[in-house]
Amino acid sequence: MGATRGFPGMLGFIDCMHWKWKNCPDAWKGQFCRGDHRNPTIILEAVTSQDLWIWHGFFGTVGSNNDITVLNGSNVFDEVLSGRAPTVQFTVNRT
């Protein structure tokens, strides 16, 4: 499925999404608000396969973060960085 969309060998997807936190305590609103969101949000980072099977979830990061800072604080790549992840072959297309 990934190859038909121009991503051969792609196993899944990783993304972060902001969910509005309706009942956020007033004392926490400053750290859970971001400039592009009016209301406090809580972030969900998820890794899914093409059939929408969820392989990883990281929920609760403060809303003032962006996707890069969420990934930096996430444990999704810990095993890769520590050398415990399985060896896989991949291709990087540099254009």
N, C-alpha and C positions, 0 to 999 in steps of 0.2 A: 504494500500500500504506500509506503514512503517513497519507493522508487517511482511510482506513477506520478507523484507530485514533485519530483525533482530532488528527492532526498534518499538516494540509495543507501541501504544499510542502516537507516534510522530505526532505532528500537522503540522510542517513545518520545514523550514530551515533558518538559519541565516548565513550570510557570508559577507566578505568584499572583494572587488576587486579593483585593481589599473587600472585606465584608463590613457593612455598616454595623457599628456597635451601638444599638439603641439605648441601652441602659448602662453606658460607661459612667463610672463614678466621676463626679465633677473634678476631684483632685487629680485624676489621671488624664483628663481630656487634652491637656497640652502635649503630652508625649504620644498620644494616639491619633493626633490630627496631622494632616499634611496639607500643603498649600492647594493642591488640586482636588481635595475632598473637603467639603464643608463640615461634615460630621466625623466623629471619631471612628476609626476603622481598625479592624484586627486582620492580620495577614495570614492567608493560607498558602503555603508552598506545596505543590503537588507534582509528583512524577507519575505519569500514566503511560500505558501502552496504547497502541492504536485501537484496541477494542475497549478502551476506557477502564481497564483494570488499574486500580490505584496501587502503585508499588511503594510509594513513600509519601508521607504527609508530615508537615511541620507547621503547627498551628499556634498562633498566639503572639507572633512578633509584633512589636508596637507599630502602629500605623504611620509613624513619621519616617519609617525606613522606606527605601526603594528596593526594587528587585535585586540589585547588586549587593546591597548591604544585608538583605535577607539570606541570599546564597552564601555570603561570606560567613554568616553566623550559623548556618545550617550544618547538620551532620551528614548531608547527603553524599558528600565527597570524601568523608573521613577514611573510609576503607581504601579508596583509591590512593589517597595521599600517604597512607601508612603501608601500602604495598600488599594489602590483604585481598584486594579485589581480583577477580578472574581476569586473565589476559584475553583481550579481544582485539580484533583487527578493525581498523577504521581508516577512512580516507578523508583528508582535508583538501578541499578544492580551493586553491588560491587563484583568484581572477583579478 
